[in-house]
Amino acid sequence: MGKILGVLGGMGPVATTAFMARVQALTPATRDEDHIRMLVDLNPHVPNRHTDPEGAAKALGEMAVRLRDAGAELLAMPCNTAHAHVEAIRAAGLPFIDMVEATVTAAKATGAHRIGVLATPGGEKLYAAALAGAGLETARLEGADREAFMKAVFDFKAGDLGDAPRAEMRRLAAALVADGAEAVIAGCTEVPLLLEAGEVSVTLVDSAEVLAEASVRACA
């Protein structure tokens, strides 16, 4: 029997359920019993990661403890921005799969040197630091494009499943490529729900997919 995966979720709910489906799809299984047991705290009431970081850190730390006490043996969190609070999560004493670290490793493996980042301001900050630490350059959105990114993400979270946010995400990815990006990181878990790999002219490194793959390996 493999390890029990604890998932700190709900940021947002759709991204969390999509992550769970990816873990299931990536697990080599021929019967129900071969799949990974997941304990999931799908908590959309975590305080806003952008405006209340202290509240978010406290809530995430409490979630990690609850998952540990429920039997989780390692933790994963399909929200890039919330990785600013990894220390609060690690305080629970369980191994934590760092989504940002794993995604930067995957981006570096593409051979690209200048990496575009589609992420919230908080997520972009985390990625820029991690990419610099790996000796890589960051291409980032500026000005109105940054605002357009957040609008597309929040419109999707609000239930807009039409083409408008998808078209905007395609445009923003193309803007990063025009700025010299040789690969693009989908550094917000809503991005791969709006943008497909074939819609970007360079390699799209999907942070949620990377986390799901890492989770499957760690739980084996």
Sequence and secondary structure as in RCSB ss.txt:
>XXXX:A:sequence
MGKILGVLGGMGPVATTAFMARVQALTPATRDEDHIRMLVDLNPHVPNRHTDPEGAAKALGEMAVRLRDAGAELL
AMPCNTAHAHVEAIRAAGLPFIDMVEATVTAAKATGAHRIGVLATPGGEKLYAAALAGAGLETARLEGADREAFM
KAVFDFKAGDLGDAPRAEMRRLAAALVADGAEAVIAGCTEVPLLLEAGEVSVTLVDSAEVLAEASVRACA
>XXXX:A:secstr
    EEEEE SSHHHHHHHHHHHHHHS  SSGGGS  EEEEE TTS  TTT HHHHHHHHHHHHHHHHHHT SEE
E S SGGGGGHHHHHTT S B  HHHHHHHHHHHTT SEEEEE  HHHHHHHHHHHHHTT EEEE  HHHHHHHH
HHHHHHHTT  SHHHHHHHHHHHHHHHHTT SEEEE STTHHHH  GGGSSSEEEEHHHHHHHHHHHHH 
